[in-house]
């Protein structure tokens, strides 16, 4: 018999503990001081992978097979702090990709990083992680400044390109 009630979710006698969407950490080693980025990240879009579809036609029918695979870009939102130079860290990383003053594009070997997203349980133990390989910021933007907004934080938004991601179970 299958239990169709919610009684198996987080019962006092043990059962299924839900993973919480707010218990995670992003680690970007090699980007200045990774602690600044880790502390400042507010939201990140998880990786999405897809394949193009190749249609094989034969007479009045077709069959579909997998074409090239790609990983979609990830949106990330970061809080900016007055006492921690988060904007400088991310701007310096973006400058490795494209230096606007010099008008040059950097070498991929300099700006591509590997990152890890760690999902932790309520006690802070890592339960799942995702390794993101070939990560680099293709877009960097900032919150609009507004005199009428006295309570909102200044935030930084980035689009991160990812070559490969791996689930580490």
Buried (B, 14 or more C-beta within 10 A) or exposed (E): EEEEEEEEEEEEEEEEEEEEEEBBBBBBEEBBEBEBBEBBBEEBEEBEEEEEEEEEEEEEEEEEEEEEEEBEBBEBBBBBBEEBBBBEBBBEBBBBBBEEEEEEEBEEEEBBBBBBBBBBBEEEEEEBBBBBBBBBBEEBEEBEEEEEEEEEEBBBBBBBBBBBBEEEE
